[in-house]
C-alpha cells in the first residue's frame, strides 16, 4: 500500500471515530441549554432499529424527499425536519398529526423518517414531541427577546419568565406538554430564569386570562380544537393577547435553529413519555377562570333579585362533548340553574360518546342537544367545541303559557351573530360588528337596516376578523359563522364560554317574554344554505392554489354574461356572486387545508342547482384530474 492510500484510510478511520464520539457527548453546546445526558443513544450515522411510533416501519422512505431547493447543501434528513417545522404553521397556530417517537435513545434520523412516513401515508405534517421541544425553546427565547430583562414586567411576584401550559383532553397532549416544558426550561435567561407551570386540562380562552391576571407572563394551550383526535396543535399567548402570523414565523426560525443544534449532536432530547410533565410547578388555575365567568353573569343579569343565584329560574342543558368546557355545567349549577339534563360532562380525549370530537357546527351534536332539551323542557342548550373557544346553542321556537318549550332549533351561524348584535344594538348603538366573509345577505340587512349597526365583512379566520375589529373605531364584536366570537369588553379573546355568558344572561333577563328566537324574527334566512368542499386529490396546497386561481378567473369572466349573477366587488376573500332571486354563492380557498370551499345560499335547492351548482361543477370539471368533485356531484 502506498503512502497516499495509507493516509486516506487513516483519515477515514479517524473521521468515523469522531462521528461515534460526537453522538455520545451530552449536547451542552451553549449556555442556553440544560445539561441533557444519554447513555443509550446511537451514533448519528446509525439508525435505530425501532421506535415507539405507531406508524408501520415497513414503509419505504426513499421516495419521500424534501421538495424545496436548498442552496446551502443542508443534509436531506435535516431539511425534512426544518421543512416540517415550517409546515406546522396554521394561521396564527401550529397544527399537525400527532406522531410519537422514542422518549430517549433515538437518533435525529428517526425523526426525519417518521415525518416522511406520516406525510407519505396522506396524514399531512407530523407534530412530534421533538417539534414541541423545539418550539418550547423558541417561545422562551422569543419572549426574552421581546420583553427584555426588566423584572418589573412580571406581575406574579418572581423575577422568572413564567410560561403556563394547558391542554385539551386529547391523550397525547400531555406528552407534547412535557416536551414543550423541557424545551422552554432549558433556555437560560441569564438574569431571568424560565419557569414553566402546568395547569392540565383547560380551555383556550382561559390561558389568555391567566396572562391577563398576572398568573404568568405567557401561555400556550395544546389543542387541535374540533379536528380529529389524531391531530394536535399549539396556540400561543402573551400578556397582549394571542400571537399573530408574523410572530409564528419568528418562532419557526428559532425552532429551526434549535432543531439544527440537535441534528448536529445526532441525538434527540429526552421526554417523559406518558409519565407526566416535568416542569417547575403543577397548578390548577381553572377555578380562577370559572370565578371570572360567574362574576360576568352576575353583572349581566339585570334586574337580579337573587345575586347569589341569578340563574335560579333557568333549566339549561350543557353539552361540552367530553371536552374542556365540561366545568361550565358546575358553574351554572352554582349560580342556581338546573343542569340535570346535561350530557358528556367528563373530559375524555378518546371522545367515546356518540358525537366524536365536539363541534357545535356538527349536525350530530346539535341533534342530540335538541333531544336532551326536549327530554327535560330546557330553556336553552349550550354546546362547546373541544377547547371551548367556540359555542353554539339550541333554543325553543315556541313556549306556551305554562312554560312548556317545543320545536327546538339551532342558534348558530348567522342567527348567533344576529342575536348577539341585538344585545349591542341597545348597549352600543351604531357600533360596528366585524364578521367573516361567508355571512349571509340577510344578516347584513338585519344588522344595518333593522338594528342600526355597521357591518364589516372581512377575511375568514378568527385572527383576521379579530385584528380587523381592533383596527376599526367603534367595533364591539368580531365573530365568524363558525362560532368564534371575540368581544371588546373581554379583551378581544375568542371565548365560547364568554359568548355563552352573554346569551344566558339575555335569556335570564327575557324569561317569561317568549323565545329568544323572536328577537331575530326579521332576519331573512334562505331555505337552502349549504357548503360543499372540493379537495385536491394529491393533498397539495400548491395544486389547490393553482386550481383556485384558474376557477376564480373563469368565474369572474362568466359573471359578465350570466344574467342572474352579479359579482360582489366589495368582497375581500375569494369570489362572491349575488343571485338575482336573493342569496349568493362564493368560492374561497381554505386557510389551512387543500380544499376549495363552495358556499351556496338560495331560495331553494331546485333554483340553486341549474343557476349556481351546475355552472360551478362545469368550471371545476376542467380540473377533474386533480380534484375530488364528489361533494358537488351528489
Secondary structure by P-SEA (a helix, b strand, c coil): ccaaaaaaaaaaaaaaaaaaaaaacccccccccccccccccccccccccccccccccccccccccccccccccccaaaaaaaaaaaacccccbbbbcccccccccccaaaaaaaaaaaaaacccccccaaaaaaaaaaaaaaaaaaccccccccccccccbbbbbbbccccaaaaaaaaaaaaaaacccccbbbbbbbbccccaaaaaaaaaacccccccccccccccccccbbbbbcccccccaaaaaaaaaaaaaaaaaaaaacbbbbccccccccccccccaaaaaaaaaaaaaaaacccccccccccccbbbbbbcccccccaaaaaaaaacccccccccccccccccccccccccccaaaaaaaaaaaaaccccbbbbbccccccccccccccccccccccccccccaaaaaaaaaaaaaacccbbbbbbcccccaaaaaaacccccbbbbbbbccaaaaaaaaaaccccccccccccbbbbccccccccaaaaaaaaaaaaaaacccccccccccccccccccbbbbbbcccccaaaaaaaaaaaaaaaaaaccccccccccccccccbbbbbcccccccccccccccbbbbbbbcccccccccccaaaaaaaaaaaccccccccccc
